[in-house]
Amino acid sequence: MSERIGRLCDELRIKLHGMDRRLEALKANGAATFDQSQEVLESQLDRVEQRIYDNRVTVEAANVRVKTWLAEKKAGSAAGKDLWTERYKPHRLEVRADDAEEYAIAVFELAAAAADEAALAALQAILARNDADAAAVPETGTNSP
């Protein structure tokens, strides 16, 4: 395996592990909703929102790289036989491999961002459910006629 592919695999593994930890924490938090205060959930929501905000430039750049790669791939397949025979020159193969690696990294960055968005949505849903449940419980100590 090339050094670049090795680094790519390591980067992807680190990002995947981080996503897995965040998803496991969210799952545990969802199960323990009644044990946690509103402030704790809102704090988690704030952290996820901040992470999404901090990664916005990376996500925008990843979107551009993915769109560019897809457009170039489509243009390459539309070019036909001339590009096919040119493809096997060593420098073209190297460029193609580099582009494919960059595409893989960009797609993985988008997947990580999507996981953060999913975590944000789940936390918002938990907080909304807590609000709805609290509103449905009659207040104690009020006199009803």
Backbone as CSV, one residue per row, in Angstrom:
resi,resn,N_x,N_y,N_z,CA_x,CA_y,CA_z,C_x,C_y,C_z
1,MET,0.855,-1.166,0.000,0.000,0.000,0.000,0.903,1.232,0.000
2,SER,0.538,2.222,-0.797,1.337,3.437,-0.876,1.225,4.228,0.421
3,GLU,2.199,5.093,0.621,2.197,5.931,1.830,0.964,6.834,1.861
4,ARG,0.600,7.375,0.708,-0.565,8.266,0.653,-1.854,7.516,0.987
5,ILE,-1.995,6.309,0.458,-3.183,5.505,0.767,-3.188,5.149,2.251
6,GLY,-2.034,4.845,2.794,-1.940,4.541,4.224,-2.393,5.712,5.072
7,ARG,-1.922,6.927,4.705,-2.355,8.129,5.442,-3.848,8.344,5.284
8,LEU,-4.352,8.131,4.064,-5.786,8.281,3.814,-6.583,7.325,4.701
9,CYS,-6.157,6.086,4.748,-6.854,5.101,5.587,-6.815,5.507,7.060
10,ASP,-5.657,5.988,7.517,-5.546,6.423,8.914,-6.464,7.609,9.202
11,GLU,-6.494,8.590,8.280,-7.371,9.748,8.462,-8.838,9.322,8.500
12,LEU,-9.209,8.449,7.584,-10.594,7.986,7.544,-10.946,7.207,8.813
13,ARG,-10.021,6.387,9.286,-10.257,5.604,10.504,-10.457,6.528,11.709
14,ILE,-9.649,7.580,11.815,-9.764,8.526,12.923,-11.115,9.238,12.869
15,LYS,-11.497,9.687,11.675,-12.781,10.369,11.536,-13.944,9.430,11.834
16,LEU,-13.840,8.209,11.361,-14.902,7.230,11.609,-15.025,6.931,13.095
17,HIS,-13.885,6.806,13.777,-13.914,6.552,15.217,-14.572,7.722,15.959
18,GLY,-14.256,8.938,15.555,-14.882,10.110,16.176,-16.382,10.136,15.945
19,MET,-16.797,9.819,14.714,-18.232,9.757,14.419,-18.902,8.682,15.271
20,ASP,-18.255,7.538,15.394,-18.821,6.437,16.175,-18.981,6.835,17.646
21,ARG,-17.974,7.482,18.196,-18.066,7.945,19.595,-19.212,8.926,19.782
22,ARG,-19.350,9.868,18.831,-20.430,10.853,18.948,-21.797,10.187,18.826
23,LEU,-21.917,9.235,17.932,-23.205,8.553,17.765,-23.541,7.693,18.983
24,GLU,-22.548,7.020,19.545,-22.781,6.220,20.757,-23.187,7.119,21.925
25,ALA,-22.533,8.274,22.056,-22.892,9.207,23.127,-24.310,9.720,22.933
26,LEU,-24.677,10.012,21.704,-26.031,10.477,21.431,-27.054,9.395,21.768
27,LYS,-26.748,8.165,21.388,-27.652,7.057,21.692,-27.807,6.892,23.202
28,ALA,-26.704,6.959,23.921,-26.755,6.844,25.375,-27.535,8.010,25.976
29,ASN,-27.347,9.202,25.434,-28.053,10.376,25.939,-29.547,10.282,25.657
30,GLY,-29.897,9.741,24.514,-31.315,9.576,24.190,-31.988,8.601,25.136
31,ALA,-31.270,7.560,25.524,-31.822,6.566,26.440,-31.912,7.121,27.854
32,ALA,-31.047,8.062,28.180,-31.008,8.599,29.538,-31.643,9.980,29.622
33,THR,-32.527,10.299,28.716,-33.113,11.632,28.648,-33.738,12.057,29.969
34,PHE,-34.452,11.178,30.607,-35.146,11.547,31.835,-34.189,11.776,32.993
35,ASP,-32.979,11.238,32.901,-32.000,11.407,33.963,-31.185,12.695,33.795
36,GLN,-31.296,13.316,32.642,-30.485,14.496,32.379,-31.332,15.758,32.454
37,SER,-30.698,16.801,32.877,-31.391,18.080,32.951,-31.463,18.719,31.579
38,GLN,-32.354,19.645,31.458,-32.509,20.411,30.223,-31.199,21.117,29.879
39,GLU,-30.496,21.610,30.909,-29.250,22.338,30.676,-28.177,21.454,30.058
40,VAL,-28.104,20.196,30.479,-27.101,19.281,29.939,-27.377,19.027,28.465
41,LEU,-28.625,18.787,28.125,-28.990,18.545,26.731,-28.728,19.790,25.876
42,GLU,-29.076,20.953,26.409,-28.819,22.191,25.666,-27.322,22.439,25.492
43,SER,-26.527,22.053,26.480,-25.079,22.177,26.374,-24.547,21.274,25.261
44,GLN,-25.065,20.047,25.194,-24.658,19.142,24.115,-25.068,19.708,22.760
45,LEU,-26.265,20.269,22.707,-26.754,20.887,21.475,-25.818,22.023,21.052
46,ASP,-25.410,22.846,22.014,-24.497,23.953,21.715,-23.163,23.444,21.173
47,ARG,-22.640,22.369,21.763,-21.362,21.817,21.294,-21.473,21.294,19.865
48,VAL,-22.566,20.610,19.552,-22.753,20.088,18.195,-22.915,21.244,17.214
49,GLU,-23.703,22.252,17.589,-23.863,23.418,16.713,-22.518,24.102,16.466
50,GLN,-21.698,24.209,17.494,-20.378,24.832,17.342,-19.491,24.000,16.430
51,ARG,-19.533,22.676,16.582,-18.733,21.798,15.727,-19.156,21.950,14.263
52,ILE,-20.460,22.023,14.022,-20.964,22.225,12.658,-20.481,23.565,12.119
53,TYR,-20.575,24.598,12.944,-20.114,25.930,12.527,-18.614,25.923,12.234
54,ASP,-17.838,25.290,13.114,-16.389,25.242,12.935,-15.989,24.495,11.660
55,ASN,-16.781,23.529,11.255,-16.451,22.704,10.092,-17.069,23.207,8.793
56,ARG,-17.748,24.338,8.818,-18.467,24.798,7.635,-17.555,25.040,6.440
57,VAL,-16.365,25.586,6.666,-15.433,25.848,5.569,-14.952,24.519,4.971
58,THR,-14.647,23.562,5.824,-14.218,22.240,5.364,-15.318,21.576,4.549
59,VAL,-16.554,21.689,5.012,-17.681,21.072,4.311,-17.910,21.747,2.957
60,GLU,-17.831,23.062,2.929,-17.996,23.772,1.654,-16.905,23.369,0.664
61,ALA,-15.672,23.270,1.138,-14.566,22.854,0.270,-14.766,21.407,-0.193
62,ALA,-15.240,20.548,0.683,-15.498,19.154,0.304,-16.575,19.080,-0.761
63,ASN,-17.612,19.892,-0.616,-18.668,19.923,-1.641,-18.104,20.317,-3.003
64,VAL,-17.242,21.318,-3.016,-16.626,21.765,-4.270,-15.774,20.644,-4.858
65,ARG,-14.966,19.975,-4.011,-14.109,18.894,-4.514,-14.931,17.751,-5.077
66,VAL,-16.024,17.389,-4.405,-16.879,16.300,-4.890,-17.512,16.680,-6.223
67,LYS,-18.055,17.877,-6.313,-18.686,18.313,-7.564,-17.680,18.368,-8.704
68,THR,-16.490,18.861,-8.406,-15.444,18.937,-9.428,-15.053,17.545,-9.900
69,TRP,-14.855,16.634,-8.948,-14.451,15.275,-9.296,-15.522,14.601,-10.146
70,LEU,-16.767,14.754,-9.744,-17.861,14.136,-10.504,-17.966,14.731,-11.907
71,ALA,-17.800,16.046,-12.027,-17.865,16.687,-13.346,-16.714,16.215,-14.230
72,GLU,-15.517,16.110,-13.645,-14.371,15.642,-14.427,-14.536,14.181,-14.821
73,LYS,-15.085,13.379,-13.934,-15.312,11.967,-14.244,-16.325,11.840,-15.375
74,LYS,-17.382,12.638,-15.305,-18.403,12.612,-16.348,-17.809,13.081,-17.677
75,ALA,-17.023,14.141,-17.641,-16.390,14.653,-18.863,-15.419,13.618,-19.424
76,GLY,-14.704,12.925,-18.550,-13.757,11.903,-18.987,-14.436,10.735,-19.657
77,SER,-15.573,10.313,-19.125,-16.278,9.190,-19.736,-16.942,9.618,-21.035
78,ALA,-17.292,10.893,-21.148,-17.912,11.388,-22.376,-16.877,11.589,-23.480
79,ALA,-15.592,11.766,-23.104,-14.549,12.006,-24.097,-14.275,10.780,-24.959
80,GLY,-14.550,9.616,-24.415,-14.452,8.405,-25.213,-13.077,7.797,-25.304
81,LYS,-12.807,7.156,-26.448,-11.625,6.343,-26.640,-10.322,7.122,-26.516
82,ASP,-10.266,8.362,-26.971,-9.026,9.125,-26.895,-8.549,9.260,-25.456
83,LEU,-9.466,9.565,-24.554,-9.093,9.678,-23.146,-8.733,8.306,-22.588
84,TRP,-9.418,7.283,-23.030,-9.162,5.930,-22.543,-7.718,5.520,-22.845
85,THR,-7.258,5.769,-24.076,-5.887,5.399,-24.410,-4.892,6.310,-23.699
86,GLU,-5.229,7.568,-23.482,-4.355,8.501,-22.763,-4.265,8.148,-21.284
87,ARG,-5.320,7.532,-20.761,-5.422,7.239,-19.329,-4.264,6.389,-18.826
88,TYR,-3.693,5.564,-19.660,-2.701,4.614,-19.183,-1.273,5.157,-19.161
89,LYS,-1.085,6.410,-19.470,0.237,6.999,-19.300,0.481,7.174,-17.802
90,PRO,1.701,6.883,-17.339,1.974,6.897,-15.895,1.588,8.195,-15.187
91,HIS,1.886,9.337,-15.779,1.551,10.589,-15.085,0.040,10.757,-14.971
92,ARG,-0.719,10.300,-15.950,-2.184,10.380,-15.888,-2.714,9.443,-14.791
93,LEU,-2.092,8.283,-14.672,-2.519,7.348,-13.632,-2.268,7.932,-12.248
94,GLU,-1.150,8.598,-12.076,-0.828,9.227,-10.792,-1.834,10.333,-10.463
95,VAL,-2.141,11.174,-11.435,-3.120,12.242,-11.236,-4.477,11.649,-10.908
96,ARG,-4.849,10.604,-11.641,-6.138,9.943,-11.398,-6.212,9.374,-9.980
97,ALA,-5.118,8.750,-9.518,-5.087,8.199,-8.159,-5.178,9.314,-7.125
98,ASP,-4.438,10.399,-7.330,-4.505,11.535,-6.402,-5.917,12.109,-6.338
99,ASP,-6.532,12.268,-7.506,-7.897,12.801,-7.553,-8.881,11.881,-6.830
100,ALA,-8.726,10.585,-7.030,-9.628,9.631,-6.378,-9.459,9.667,-4.857
101,GLU,-8.218,9.820,-4.397,-7.974,9.926,-2.956,-8.596,11.194,-2.392
102,GLU,-8.432,12.313,-3.080,-9.030,13.572,-2.635,-10.552,13.475,-2.609
103,TYR,-11.105,12.816,-3.594,-12.557,12.601,-3.643,-13.005,11.775,-2.436
104,ALA,-12.272,10.717,-2.128,-12.631,9.874,-0.983,-12.602,10.678,0.317
105,ILE,-11.586,11.488,0.491,-11.497,12.322,1.697,-12.672,13.298,1.755
106,ALA,-12.981,13.930,0.632,-14.077,14.904,0.599,-15.407,14.244,0.924
107,VAL,-15.657,13.074,0.366,-16.914,12.378,0.642,-16.995,11.982,2.110
108,PHE,-15.881,11.562,2.668,-15.891,11.194,4.082,-16.123,12.418,4.958
109,GLU,-15.550,13.568,4.595,-15.804,14.803,5.352,-17.286,15.159,5.302
110,LEU,-17.910,14.946,4.164,-19.353,15.201,4.052,-20.148,14.231,4.915
111,ALA,-19.717,12.985,4.964,-20.402,11.999,5.812,-20.276,12.374,7.289
112,ALA,-19.101,12.827,7.698,-18.910,13.261,9.087,-19.798,14.456,9.401
113,ALA,-19.901,15.382,8.452,-20.766,16.549,8.649,-22.226,16.122,8.724
114,ALA,-22.611,15.144,7.922,-23.990,14.645,7.966,-24.279,13.982,9.308
115,ALA,-23.296,13.288,9.870,-23.483,12.678,11.190,-23.682,13.753,12.253
116,ASP,-22.934,14.853,12.153,-23.129,15.965,13.084,-24.526,16.568,12.931
117,GLU,-24.974,16.720,11.694,-26.326,17.251,11.446,-27.381,16.313,12.038
118,ALA,-27.155,15.008,11.907,-28.097,14.035,12.471,-28.111,14.117,14.002
119,ALA,-26.936,14.277,14.591,-26.861,14.428,16.043,-27.583,15.690,16.488
120,LEU,-27.401,16.772,15.748,-28.093,18.023,16.062,-29.604,17.829,15.995
121,ALA,-30.075,17.200,14.942,-31.519,16.958,14.792,-32.056,16.087,15.919
122,ALA,-31.304,15.072,16.299,-31.759,14.194,17.384,-31.828,14.951,18.708
123,LEU,-30.821,15.775,18.996,-30.858,16.565,20.232,-32.028,17.546,20.213
124,GLN,-32.273,18.174,19.070,-33.417,19.082,18.973,-34.722,18.317,19.191
125,ALA,-34.800,17.104,18.664,-36.007,16.290,18.856,-36.188,15.903,20.319
126,ILE,-35.107,15.552,20.994,-35.187,15.198,22.417,-35.661,16.395,23.229
127,LEU,-35.082,17.568,22.959,-35.496,18.768,23.688,-36.953,19.124,23.393
128,ALA,-37.374,18.993,22.153,-38.772,19.280,21.804,-39.708,18.297,22.490
129,ARG,-39.322,17.022,22.540,-40.150,16.015,23.216,-40.228,16.309,24.700
130,ASN,-39.110,16.710,25.303,-39.135,17.071,26.726,-40.095,18.236,26.968
131,ASP,-40.062,19.242,26.092,-40.977,20.374,26.223,-42.430,19.920,26.101
132,ALA,-42.699,19.075,25.127,-44.070,18.582,24.927,-44.529,17.752,26.118
133,ASP,-43.651,16.892,26.624,-44.011,16.066,27.779,-44.249,16.919,29.018
134,ALA,-43.408,17.943,29.203,-43.578,18.823,30.361,-44.884,19.600,30.262
135,ALA,-45.261,20.003,29.067,-46.506,20.747,28.880,-47.723,19.856,29.092
136,ALA,-47.585,18.572,28.863,-48.709,17.644,28.992,-48.972,17.241,30.441
137,VAL,-47.990,17.434,31.306,-48.148,17.069,32.711,-48.791,18.234,33.440
138,PRO,-49.936,17.998,34.113,-50.573,19.105,34.837,-49.686,19.530,36.021
139,GLU,-49.682,20.831,36.274,-48.887,21.354,37.384,-49.515,20.910,38.688
140,THR,-48.665,20.546,39.642,-49.156,20.162,40.963,-49.344,21.406,41.804
141,GLY,-50.302,21.370,42.656,-50.541,22.480,43.557,-51.485,23.521,43.016
142,THR,-52.052,23.323,41.876,-53.022,24.287,41.352,-54.397,23.789,41.733
143,ASN,-55.251,24.714,42.025,-56.620,24.367,42.390,-57.483,24.381,41.151
144,SER,-58.131,23.269,40.905,-59.056,23.194,39.770,-60.455,23.319,40.304
145,PRO,-61.346,24.044,39.610,-62.717,24.181,40.111,-63.491,22.915,40.002
